[in-house]
Amino acid sequence: MSRPPKLPDLDQLTDAQKDELIVSLWRTLVAVDGLEGTPASTATATTGSLEPAAPEASVSTDDLRAAIRGAGPSRRTRAPSSGSAGLGRGLGFFDSRPLQILLLVVGLFYLADFGVGWFQRRALATREQAELALRNAAFGGLYVELTRVAYEPDGKSYRATLNMQNSNPATPLYVMLNPPRVYVQVGLTWQEAPAQAPLGSALGVVKLDGGREYSLVFQTDLKDWSQLIPGYMHVLIQSDMLISQSSEPKDDIVERDNRFYVYLKPQGADDAWIKSRSNFPGVPPIFIPMPPH
């Protein structure tokens, strides 16, 4: 038995080819069943459907072609797919004026929130950079050292002289000196001794674009002070300051504490006794600086 011929792919046929296929199938049906010249269906061009014809009518291939050409499009081709209809209805939802206004307001809200956040982050980063630059200038670019300690003529006071140096004179620093403080070790504790700025010098804001010296006067009339080195007191000299890069600072201020530890020889001390106990090659100095501790 021979295999029936393969049906053509209807999706690949043009409308004219489909019409010819229908006519060919009609001819085959007529030839097989012997229907040529018998009553059949006729195509009514005006309605687009096949209606029963009168008994005496016969259908020829020409009549069939005319019926096909006059027939209306298939209802399947006219019916929109459910997917297309749903998509249309979904897109139409965005045509609502209140919805458009709502979406615009929400979008502007998120845009404003993003802008405020960006501005705050930028301002915070700028502030942190300025603070870092100020701290570098105050601690890395400003040098403070105790240069000397001398006896005062009153026979009981001392004058300490300090020097501060701005390593970058092109960028002035504004330094406010706080009242100095002096401590003497007594036993295992530190006791504060009287200290003040010398007469005629006032503490205040100093514009520092190079180097500058300043002094303080103090007394050490304390009893039972500790002798880590025979004949010498253990003294702490503290000079605190506020530093800014602006002459009228607001929040751009850094506090710096400067502490200097020295061994201090009391006025009227016995140099011969100290020399015999500490083996100094010459006259025992008034003070011996110590590293920070």
Secondary structure, DSSP 4 states (H G I P E B T S, - for coil): -PPPPPPP-GGGS-HHHHHHHHHHHHHHHHHHHT-TTS--EEEETTTTEEEEPPTT----HHHHHHHHHHSPPPHHHHSPPHHHHHHHHHHHHTT-HHHHHHHHHHHHHHHHHHHHHHHHHHHHHHHHHHHHHHHIIIIISEEEEEEEEEE-TTSSEEEEEEEEEES-TTS-EEEEEPPPEEEEEETTEEEEE-EEPPTT----EEEESSEEEEEEEEE---SS---SSTT-EEEEEEEEEEEESSSS-SS--EEEEEEEEEEEPPTT--HHHHHHHH--SSSPPSEEE----
